[in-house]
Amino acid sequence: MCGFAGFSRNNLPDSLEVIKAMGRQIIHRGPDQDDCYLDEGMALCFRRLSIIDLEGGGQPILNEDGSKVLVFNGEIYNYRAIREDLLKKGHIFKSASDSEVLLHGYEEYGGRGLLDKLRGMYAFAIWDKNEGKLFAARDIFGIKPFYYYKRDGEFLFGSEIKSFLEHPRFVKELNEARLPDWLCFEYLPDSETMFKNVYKLPSGCYLEYQRGELKVERYYEVAYHIDESKSLEDWEKAITETFADSVEAHKIADVEVGCFLSSGVDSSYVVKEVAKVQQDVKTFSVGYEEEKYSELPYAEDFSKTVGVPNIANKISADDFFGMAGKIQYYMDEPLPNPSEVPLYFLAQNAAKHVKVVLSGEGADELFGGYPMYLAGGHFADYCKKVPRFLRKAAGAVAGVLPDFKGKHFLVCGAMEPYERFMRCNYVFHWKERQRYLKKDYGAGNPALLTKPLFDRVSQLDEPTQLQYVDMYSWMLYDILQKADRMSMANSLELRVPFLDKKMLELAVQIPARYRAANETTKIALRSAAIKQLPERTANKKKLGFPVPLNDWLRMDKYYQMVREKFEGEIAGQFFKKEAILQLLDDHKSGKKLNMKKIWTIYTFILWYEEFFVLR
């Protein structure tokens, strides 16, 4: 696990000093080694966290004649098999690292051919000096980040946006027109970022940059091929075998590997599988001083049951609020998901003991873990039974009536799946956001931003459509974003064995009735897990990271802390102060539960302060 940055030199004076400074901005991603590469066309820097081939795996890596150079962040889990094939074809290796496999693989198979062979998490760039071409790619899930900046002939790229701040030709501008979309989703669900002219390379995509021209292409598409012929027992067996193989692959390292452990089935399943082959695997859990919000009793009970040590830490409200601004700096893009804060402290504690942890991210999206997928099934049944014109009529009538049980279902039942996608209005509903924004940006319905994803899979059932869209939006821009940033902020490599190519190839075959149905989520996965875990763990409802933020925002100390920001200059630049202060006061008095909206605005202010005021 590492970090890199680079830029097309474009006659920039002092390029060596600039690229070194860019590398220093991401030292947290790789404190073990740093190095640079410079030629007439390209500057590259690399920060290394040593995991495989501790002595010989340094970067940037050059090929035999020095015409091609690689920087790479991630792990290639099948690198040994690819290496053997390359050795047979006459390639000469200087190291035993997975990094060098990418460079020789690019030479042998070409860019697209190499990507088709890879199993792992990765973002990498290969500069071909002779052709003057940069080839870069991101893994099929988007576990590892890749950003690029293109403006007025300048091209920069790297693992984190903050490295761009050191480039003298980087123009730091807020992408203010996207603020309304961000307020609805809590992230931008496309390739844009909240920095103007800075883009995310989408998951499963590669780019080529040559002589000022940029091309971005998709090389991998999630494709469902539902197999109705197998029983639940068949899927249980397939999950058990495939997941055991994935965990074994994800354990490859020349350093000790630990595990994150919450109270849920996903992380518990990971721990159980690792414990089969690694005695006394260290597990790490986090909780709160407020016991009713803490998952620690569950985690500690499970670790005792399976016989592995558990190292836990508790965080306080002071810890939470004290790190909030710094966490937004590490995030690069503003993200108001409160669970990122305990995740930061969890990673901080784990990094004192190990360099690598395995975690349970991705199981919900692949195997049907969110209640939203159950709701999708209910809507699908309703749409099958009731003609469209009747649903439209019922929704129109329900919409103008006072609140009653079932009103939301009737209103949403008149909509198309993309229109009722709850993540489009996850924080602020698009029809209310202008009440709080100072300017009218002319932004439309955010559902239109994810409609193209729904259109790609319109032939599938609604729960499957929702899972697909989540993989390309929520999981990519929220779940994996915070997982990477919070772990790497503490120089800790986080691996996600559910997000494995073979696990995905299995998951896309499982029928919806074995994913989320009959008020039960992750049916097939839970059935496989219950063979390995205590029943109370396998069947436990999903909690995520419960946070006592609702209560804290009503305490005078933290209420005043937020109020100070809401009354400040930054808030006044973007929001109607009276309206956002009303949100805060209504929450404090108990009139409404406004925690999510308050924290979203507060987070944006902290993020803006970090990047546009303090730096």
N, C-alpha and C positions, 0 to 999 in steps of 0.2 A: 504494500500500500504506500502510495507516494503522491507527489504532486508535481506538475510541470507548468511551464509557461513558455511562450515564444512569440516572435513577431517577424514579419517580413521587413527586412532592414530599411529598404526605401531611402537609402542615403542618409540614414540617421547618424549624426555624430555621437561619439561616446556610447556606442551600442553595447559594449561589454559592460560598462557600469550600469546601464539601464537594465540589462537582462539580469545582472546580479541583484539589483534592487528589487526586481519583480520576484525573484526567487526568495528573497528575505521576507516578503509579504506572506508567503505560504510555508514558512519554516515549520509550523505546527504539523503540516502534512508529512514531513520527512526530516526529522532532526538528526538522522544518523549520517547523512552524506549530502553534499551539494556539489554540483558541477555545471559547467556551461559549455556550449558549442557555438561557434561563430564562423560564418563564411560570408561571401559577398552578398548572398541573398537572404540568409536566415539567421536568426539568433534563437537559441534554445537554452532553457535552464531546467534543472531537475533537482527535486528534494526527495531523499530516500528514507523510508522506514524499512529496515532490513528484516525480511521474513524468510525468503528462500535464497540459498547460496549467499550466506552472510558476508563472505570474503570477496566473491567474484561477481556479484550481481549489480555493480555500479552502472549508472547511466549518466549522460547519453551514451548509447552503444552505436558504434560504427561497423559497417560491414568490412570485408577484407580489403577492398580497394579504397575505402573511405568515401565512397560516392553516395552512400545512404546512411542516415542517422536516425535513431529511434529514441523517443521518450514515451514512457508507459506507466500508467497508474492502474493497479488491479492485480488479479491473479488469473492465470490460465490453468484450469484444473486438469486438462488433458494434454499438457505440454510435453510430457514424457513420450507419449505415443507419436505426437507430431515430430518431436526431435529425432526419434528413431527413424522415421520415414525420411527426414531431411539428411540424416547421416548416410543413409543408404544411397541417397541421390548425390552424395559427394560434398555436402556442406561441412565446413570446419567451424567448430564452436570454440570460443575462448572461455566460456563459463558453463555452469550447470543451471543457470537461471531460466525461468520461463520467459523473461523479457527477450532474450536473444532469439528464441524460437519465432517470435513475431517478425523480426527483421529478416531472418533467413526464409521464413515462410512467405513473406511478401515477395522476396526475390524469386522463389520457386513457383508459387501458385498465383501470384498477382494479388491485388487488393481484395477483390470480391471473392476469389477462390480461397484466400486465407480466412476471411470472415466466416465462410460456410463451415470451416473445420473447427472453429473455436468453441470451447465450453468454458465459460468463466465470467468474471466481471471485469470490465476493462474500459478504459479510454486511452487511446494512444495516438501518436502522430509520427509519421515517417517522412522525412525530408529527403527528396531525391535531388542532389546537387546538380547532376548532369542535365536532368530534364527541367530543373527549376520548378518542381511540383511538390506540394505538400499533400499527403494522403493521411486522413485522420478518421477515426471511427469510435463509436460508443456501443456498449454491449446491448443485447436484445431487450433487456429490461430497463436500462438506464440507471443501473446501480452506481456506476461511477460517473462523475460529472464532466462535461466538456462545454466550455463557453467560447464564443468568438465575437470579435468586434470588427466591423467593417464600415469605414466612413472615409470619404475623400481620398481613396487610394491607400489608406492605412489598414493593415490586417493584423490583429492580435488574437491570440488564443491561449487557453489554459484551463487548469482545474478549478480555479476560483476567480471570480471577477475582481477581487481586491488586488490581485497582482497587476491588473491593468492600470491602477492608480499611479504607478511609478513610471509609466510611459509618458514622455513629454507631449506626445501628440494625441493622447487619449483625451477626448472631450467628455467630461463627466456631466451628464444631463439626466434629469429625472424624466422618465417616460410618463409624464403626467396624464396624458390622454387615456392611459390604461388603468388609472386609479379606480374608476367605477367598477370595472370588471374584477379587479383585485378585491374590492370590498365585498363582492358577492361570493367569489370562490375561496378567498384567502390565499390564492396564488394565481398566476396567469396560466391558463390551460393550453398554451401553444408555445411556439418557439421564442416569443418575445420575453424580455425581462423588464423590470422596473427601471433599468438604465437604458436610455435611448441608444439605439444602434448596437446593443449587446444582445446576443442571441444564444439560446441553448441548442446544441445539436440534439435532435430528438433521439430517443432510444431506437436501437436497431437501424441506425443510419450512419452513413459515412459522408465525408466531404472531400473534395479535391479543390485545391487553390493553386492556380498557375497563371503567372503574368497578369495578376490583378483580377482574374476571373474566378468566381466561386461557383461550385456545383455541389448541391446536397442531394443525395439519393438514399432511398430506403433499400436495405438489403435483407431485412427480416420482417415478416408480418405474422402476428398471432393469427392462426387460422383454426377454427373449430371444426373437428371431424367427429361428430357424436357417434358413439358405438352403442347401439341399443341391445346388442346381443349378450352382453355380460351381466352377471348378477352382482349384487352388492358385495358378496363374498369375493368375487373375482376382482373387483376394484380394491377391496381391502388388501388382498394379497399383492396386487400390483403396486399400490402405494407403499406398503411395507418394504417391498424389495427395492423399489426405485429410490425411496427416501434413505434407506440404509446405504445405498451406493452413493447418493449425493452427499450425505454427511461424511462418508469416508473420503470422498474427493475433496471436500471443503476443509478437511483436517490437515491437508498437506502443508507442512511448514517445518522450518528448522528452528522454531521457537515454540514455547508452550502455548497451547490453545485453551481458552476458557469459554464460558457460556453466559449469556444474559438469561436470567430466570425471573419471570413474573408469576402470576397465579394461573395463567391460561394454558390451554392445551398446546399451543404452538411452540412456545419456548420450552415447555416441559417435555414435549416429544423430542425436541433437539437435544436437550440434556440427557434424556434417557438413552438416546441412540449413541451419543458420544461416550457416555459412561460404560457402554458395553466394551469399548476398545481402549479406553483411556482411564486408568484407575485414578481416583481422587481428582477428577476434573474440577477445577475451581468454578463455582457459579457465583454470579453477582446480581444483587437485587437492590432496589431503592424503595424507600417509603417516606412517610411524613411523620412529623412529631404528633400530628393529629391522627390518632390511631384509627378512627373510623374510615379514613381515606386510604389507609396503608394496606398494601398487598403483602407486606412482609410475613405475616403469620402463615399465609398460604404457601409462599415460596419456601420458608424455613421448614414447614411440615413436609413438603414434597422432597426437599433435599435430604432430609433425614430418612424418608421412606426409601429413596433410591441409593442412599449411602454415599453422598458426595458433599464436600464442604460448601457452605454458603457464606459469602462475605457480603454483608449488607451495610447500607448507610442510610441515615435519615436526613431530610432537609427541612428547613424551617421557612416561614414566610419571608424572613430577612434574607435568607439564601436565595429564594426564588426571585424576589424583586431586585436584590442586589446584583444578580447576574443577567437580568433581562436585557439590558442594553448591549452588553458584551456578546451575548448569544445572538442578537440580531446582526452584529458585525460578522460573527463567524458564519451566519446563515447566508450572507451575500445578498440574498433577496429577502424582503420582509416576509416573515411567516408567523402568523399569530396562533399557531397550534400550541396550547399550553404544555402539552406532553413533551415538547422539546426541552423544557427546563429540567425536569427530573432525568431525562435521558442524558443531558449534559453531565449531571452530577453522577449518574450511574457509570458513564464512560470514564469520568475522572477517577472514580474509585477503582474501577477495573484496571486502568492503565498503571496503577501502582504495583500490580501483580503480574500482568500478562501483556503481550503485544497484540494478541489476536483473540477475538471473541466471535462465537457463532450466535445468531439471533433468529427470531421467528418471523421477521417481516415477510410479507408476500403470501402467506398461507390463506389469508382472508380473500384476497383478490383472485387467486387461482382456484381455490376450492369452495368458495361461496360462504364467506364468514360474516357478512354484514346483514343486519335485519332489512336493509334496503332491498336486498335481493329477494327476500320473502315477500315484501310488498310488491315487487315487480311481478311475482307470480300471481298475486291476487288481482292486480290490474289486468294481467294477461287473460286470466279466467273471465273476468268481467267483460273484457272486450270481445271475447269469443261468444259469450252468451247474449250480449245486448248489442243490437245494431248501432252503428255509429251515430245516426241521426237522433236516436233516443238518448244516447249518452251525452250528446251535445246539448240536447234540450234539458236533461236533468242537471247537467253541470251549470247551465245558464240560470236556471231557477234557483238552485242551491246557492249560487254565488251571491244573490241579492237578499237571501234570507238571513236572519240572525243566526249566530252560531248554534249548531246542534250536532249531536253525535252522528258521524258519518258524512258531515258536510265536506270535509277535506277530500274524502275518497270520491265523492260524486263530482266535485270540481276537477280534481286531477284525472278522474276517469274519462273526462271529455277531451283530455289532451292527448297528444302524441307522446311516446316514451321520452323523446329528447326534451319535451317541454316540461315534463314532471320530474326530470332528473334533479334530485334534491341538492346535489352539490353545486348546481348553478346558482342557487340562492342560499348557500350554506350559512352565511353570516348575515348579510343584509339582503332582503328581497329587492329585486331590481326596481320595483315600483316605489320603494320607500327611500332608497339611498340618496335621492336628490334633496331630501329633507335635511340631510346632514352635510352635504357637500357645498362648499362655498361657490364653486363655479358649475355651470352647466356644460358638461363635456359632449353632450349630444350622443351619449352612449345608448345603445339599444339593448334588447333582451339578451342576456348572457347565454341563454340556452342555444342561441344560434352559433356560439363558438364551439360547442361540442356536437352540434347536429351532424357535421361531416363524419364524426366517429360513429354515431348511430347509423348513418346512411351506409357505412361500409358493411355493417352486420345486420341490416334490416330484415334479412331472411331468417334470423335466429329468434328464439324465444326471448321475452323481455329480460328475465334474470340473467341470461347469458350476454345479452347486449350490455347490461349494466356492468357486468364483470369486465367485459372487453373495454368499455369506456373508462372504467376505473384504472385499468392497467396502463392506459395511455394518458391519464390525467392525474387523478388523485394519488395513485401509488407513485407515479413518476415524479410529480412536482411537489408532493407533500411528504408522504411516508419515507421515500428513499432520500429525498433532499435532507430531511432532518436527521436521518440515520447516518448518512455520510458526514454531514457537517459536525454533528455533535460528537461523533467518534473521532474524527480527524482533528477536531479542535484540541483533543487530548492525546494526539499521536497514537491512536488505537485503531487497528484494522478490524472492521466489522464485516463478517461474512454472513450470507443469507442462504442457507441450503435449500429452502423452499423455492427460491428463485434460481432454479437450475434448468438448463435447457431440457434435460430428460424429464424433470418434474413437469415442466410446461407441456411437453409433448404428450405426457400422460393426462394431465388435467383437462386438456382441450378435447379429450375423447369422452369424458364422463358425462352422462345425461344430467340434466338439471334436477331431476328428482332425487339424484344421489349427491347433489351439492346443497341446494337450499330449498326445502319444501316441508310442508306440514309443521310449520313453526319451528323447524330445527335447521340450524346452519351447519355447514361443513360436514354433512352426513357421512360421506365415505371416509373423509379424513378422521373424523371422530371414531368411526367404527374400526379403522386401522389402529388408532391411538389407544383405544380401550383395551386392545390386546397387549399393550406395552405399559400402560399407565394405570394408576388407581382410577376407578370409575368416577369418583368425585372430581378428579382433575380433567379427565377426558370430556366430561359433560358440563364442565363449568361454563357459565355464560361469559361472553366477551365483555371485559371492562376497559381495555386499553390501559392508559395511565390515568387513573382517577386523580383529580386535582382539587384541593380545597379552595380554589380561587374565588368561587362564589362568596364564601364566608369572609375571606381576607379582604375583599373589596368593600365590605361593610364595616371593617375596622377603621377607626379614625386615622391611624398611622398610614395605612396603604391607600385609603380613600383620598387623603390629603396629597399623597405622593402622585397619584394619578391626576387629581384635580389641578395640581400645579402645572402639569404638562398640558392639560386641556385648556388652561387659561393662558398658555404661553404663545409666543410668536409663531412657532411652527404650526401649531394647531390652527391659529387664525389665518394662516396662509392657505390652508386647504379645506378647513371645515367651518361650519357655523358653530361658533363657541356656545351659544345659548342652547342649541339643540343637543350637542354632545354632553354638555354639563347636565342637561335634563336626564339623559340616559344614566349618567352616574348617580344623580340624586335619587332617581326612581329606584335604582337598584339598591342603594344604601337604605332607603326607607322600607324596602320590601314590597313596593308596588308592582315591580316587574323583575324578571330575571334577565338582566342585560349583560351578563358577564361576557359572553362571546363578542358582542358588539363593542363593549368597552375595551376589552383586551386587544381587539383588532385595531382600533384607532390608536390606542396607547402604543402598541407594537410598531405601527407605521411611524409614529412620531420618534420613537427611540431609534428605529432604523435610519430615518432621515437625518437625525442628529449625528449618528455615528459616521455616516458617509458624506454628508453635505455641510456639516457644521464643524465637527471635530477633526476631520481629515481633509 
